Amino acid sequence: MVMSDERIILCGANAYEKKYYFNERFKQIPGSIQDELHILCVLFTEEAGGIFTIVFEPDGSVSLETDAEESDIYYDEISSGLLIGEVRRKRRELLASLSLYYRALILKEDLTEQPE
């Protein structure tokens, strides 16, 4: 699924519909990583509620996003933001690997040149 600003959703979970989505464009990602992403997304929505997505930005970076329906009185934006910060800290290596994967295989960047 491609978003309007050329961002591409990798995966996400929806607490309202109790569904998980994984973009089939990335099915070559190893199964163990796909499983880890599935668990991460579902646990996030179980704890915070709402909708949680992992998105590739046009530059290859990875964004974590959360949103909620306007009528959801149980959703707490502050707690969700704190939880995203915790996920970023604890899963830093996973997110960096996903970014490298995207930059190398999708954007076709030459990653052998290291900045000075």
BASE-372596 format. One record per residue (C-alpha): residue number from 0; y, z, x. Coordinates in steps of 0.05 Angstrom, whole numbers. Each point is the difference from the previous one (the first is absolute). Layout:
<sites>
pos; yy; zz; xx
NUM; Y; Z; X;
...
</sites>
This chain:
<sites>
pos; yy; zz; xx
0; 0; 0; 0;
1; 66; -21; 31;
2; 63; 37; -20;
3; 66; -37; -10;
4; 29; 19; 68;
5; -61; -25; 39;
6; -30; 69; 3;
7; -76; 0; -11;
8; -37; 57; -33;
9; -62; 20; 39;
10; -26; 51; -50;
11; 21; 52; -50;
12; -22; 49; -54;
13; 26; 13; -69;
14; -9; 70; -29;
15; 17; -24; -71;
16; -54; -52; -3;
17; -48; 35; 48;
18; -6; -64; 41;
19; -1; -20; 73;
20; 21; -69; 24;
21; -16; -32; 67;
22; 30; -68; 17;
23; -59; -48; 11;
24; 42; -38; 51;
25; -17; 56; 48;
26; -75; 5; -14;
27; -15; -12; 74;
28; 27; 70; 16;
29; -62; 42; 18;
30; -34; 35; -58;
31; 11; 69; 31;
32; 75; -12; 2;
33; -1; -27; -72;
34; -37; 63; -21;
35; 51; 44; 36;
36; 57; -37; -35;
37; -35; 8; -67;
38; -8; 75; 9;
39; 72; 7; 26;
40; 30; -36; -60;
41; -42; 35; -53;
42; 10; 70; 30;
43; 75; -13; 3;
44; 4; -17; -74;
45; -46; 58; -18;
46; 47; 48; 35;
47; 68; -31; -15;
48; -14; -44; -60;
49; 36; -65; -13;
50; -14; -64; 38;
51; -10; -3; 76;
52; -1; -64; 40;
53; -7; -20; 73;
54; 41; -62; 15;
55; 8; -47; 59;
56; 73; -15; 14;
57; 22; -70; 23;
58; 6; 25; 73;
59; -72; 28; -2;
60; 18; 73; -9;
61; -37; 41; -52;
62; 36; 36; -56;
63; -27; 55; -46;
64; 31; 0; -69;
65; -6; 42; -62;
66; 28; -10; -69;
67; -9; 28; -69;
68; 10; -19; -72;
69; 66; 24; -27;
70; -34; 41; -54;
71; -43; 38; 50;
72; 28; 71; -1;
73; -53; 26; 48;
74; 17; -46; 57;
75; 41; 33; 55;
76; 38; -47; 46;
77; 13; 53; 52;
78; -73; 20; 6;
79; -20; -72; 2;
80; 49; -13; 56;
81; -27; 59; 39;
82; -71; -24; -11;
83; 19; -69; 27;
84; 28; 34; 62;
85; -65; 38; 9;
86; -41; -64; -8;
87; 43; -35; 52;
88; -10; 57; 49;
89; -75; 9; -10;
90; -17; -74; -6;
91; 49; -26; 54;
92; -57; -34; 39;
93; -28; -34; -62;
94; 69; -26; -21;
95; 15; -25; 71;
96; -67; -36; 2;
97; 13; -33; -68;
98; 68; -23; 25;
99; -31; -29; 64;
100; -54; -35; -42;
101; 52; -31; -45;
102; 46; -22; 56;
103; -57; -31; 40;
104; -43; -32; -54;
105; 49; -15; -56;
106; 67; -11; 35;
107; -35; -29; 62;
108; 44; 38; 48;
109; -17; -1; 74;
110; -12; 73; 13;
111; -15; -9; 74;
112; 75; 1; 16;
113; 22; 72; 4;
114; 73; 18; -6;
115; 30; 31; 63;
</sites>
